[in-house]
Amino acid sequence: MLAFLITVFGYSIFGYVIATFATYFIGRDAEEKDAPIAGSREIEELKSEIIALRKIIENQKKD
């Protein structure tokens, strides 16, 4: 039981350290004005697809 608790504690500390490093690097990227936002390319593609679908729907309503 003690070994299990030590293992869980070790994983928790390891996860905390890794999360701290990840937060630091993500924060550094977010501070740069020219840095791309995660998922921004996909969002732009979705926006253009929505616009195209709206045009198709409007054309079908007119017919």
N, C-alpha and C positions, 0 to 999 in steps of 0.2 A: 504494500500500500504506500509506503514511504517512497519507494522508487517511482511509482506512478505519479505521486504528487510532485516530486522533483522534476520528472519529465514534463509534466504540464507547466510547471513554473518556468522551465528552460525554454519551452516553445513560446510561452507568453512573452518572455524577455526578448527572445529572438524576433518575434513578430513586431514588438514595439520598436525595436531598433530599426528594423527594415522599414516600417511605416514612417518613422521619423526621417530617414534618408529620402524616402519617396516624396514626402511632403516638402522637404527642402528643395529637391530638384524640380518638382512641379511648380513650386512657388517662384523659383528662379526663372523658369520659362515663362510664367505668367507675367512677370514684371517687364519682360522685353516687349517693346511695342511692335516689333516686326515678327514676333514668334507666332506661328499658326496656332489657332485654338483647336484643341482636340475635337475632331468630328466636324470641323467647319466645312470641309470639302463635301462631306456627305450631306450636310444641311443645305448647302447651295444646290446640289443636285436634286434634292427633294423639292426645294422651292421651285426650280425650273420645271420639274415634272408636274407639280401641282398647277402651275400656270398653264402648261400645255393641256392638262386634263380639263381645266376650267374652260379653255377655249373650245375644246371638243364638245363639252356639255352645252355651252352657249350656242354653238353651231347646230347641234341636234335639236335644241329648243326652238330655234328659228325655222327649221324645216318642218 
